Amino acid sequence: MPYVRRDATGQLIALSSEELEGFQEAPLDAAEIAEFEHRLGDAKARLQESDRDVVRVLDDLVNLLIDKNLIRFTDLPAAAQRKLIERRGLRETGSHLGLLGDDTSLL
C-alpha cells in the first residue's frame, strides 16, 4: 500500500512505498496518486528539456569565449576538448539533415 504526504492545503506532495514520518496510508487505486505521478513525469520531462537547452547555452558560451580569445581551447582539459569537438561535429552534421526543410533563407 502506498503512503502519501500532503501540504497544508491537502495537496499530495510526496509518495512513498514505505511508511515514513508525516506520511499517511492511501488506497492503491487512488486517482490522485495517478495524477501526482503524471505531474511528476511532466516535471521530469520539462527538466530534461531544460537540461538540453542549458547544455546548448554552455556550448555556445564556451565557443564565444574561445572566439573572443578570452580562453584558449587548449586550456580546457583533454576530455572537455574531445567532447566539444564531438558536439561541434554533431551540430554541423545536424544542420545538414534538412531539419528545417529546404528553405535556408532563415539561416
N, C-alpha and C positions, 0 to 999 in steps of 0.2 A: 504494500500500500504506500503511495507517495505521501510526502509531507510537504506542506506549503508554509511560506512565511508571507505575512501581509504588512503593508504600511499602515499608517494611522487612518487612512481613508478606507481600508479594507481591500485595497488593490493588491493582487498577487505580485510579489516582487522576487521570490526565490522558490526553488523547487529542490527537494532532496529525496533520495531513496532511503535515507536514514533519519531516525528521529533525532533532531538536534534542538538545542535550546532556542526557544522562540518560534518553533515550527509546530504546525498542527496537522493531524492526520486528515487526509482528504480522500474522497472516493476516487477509485482508479479511473472511472469514466467521466470525471468532471470536465464539463465543456470549457471551463476557464483554464484548466491545465493545457488543453489543446490550443487555446487562444494564446496563452503565455508562451508555449513552445513555438508557435507561429511567429509571434512578435520577436522572440529571441533569434529565430532563424533570419528574419528580415534585418534585424540589427547586425547580425554577423555578416550578412551579405553586403550591407552598407559599409561596414568596417573594412571588409576585403576590397571593395571598390575604392574606398578612401586610401587604403594602403597602396594600391596600384597607382593612384593619382599622385601620392606623395613620392613614390619611387621615381615617377617621371619628373616631378619638380626637382628632386635632388640630382637626378641625372642631368637635367638642363642646367642646374646651378653649378655643378662641377665643370661642365663644359664651358659655361660662361666665365668662370674663374680662370680656367686654363686659357681661353681665348683672350682674356684681358691681361694675361701674364701675371696674375695675382698668385697663382700656384703653378708649379710645373707638373706635367703629367707624371714625370719620373719621380717626383716627390712622394707620390702615392705608393702604398705597399703593392708588391707584385700581384697579389691576389686581387686587389681593387683594380689595378690596371687591366688584368685579364678580363674581369667582369665588365668593365666599361667598354673595352674593345668588343667583347661579345655582344653587349647591348647595342653598341653603335652599328654593328653589322646586322643585327636583327631588325633594328629600326629602319635601316636603309633597305633591307630586303622587303620589309612590310610596306614601305612606301611604294613599292613597285608591284604589289599584289593586286592593284586595281580596287582597293577597298573603298575608294571614293568615286569609283566609276571612271569613265574616260575623260571627264571634264577636269583638266588640270589647271584651269584658269583660276581656281580658288587658291592654288599654291603659289 
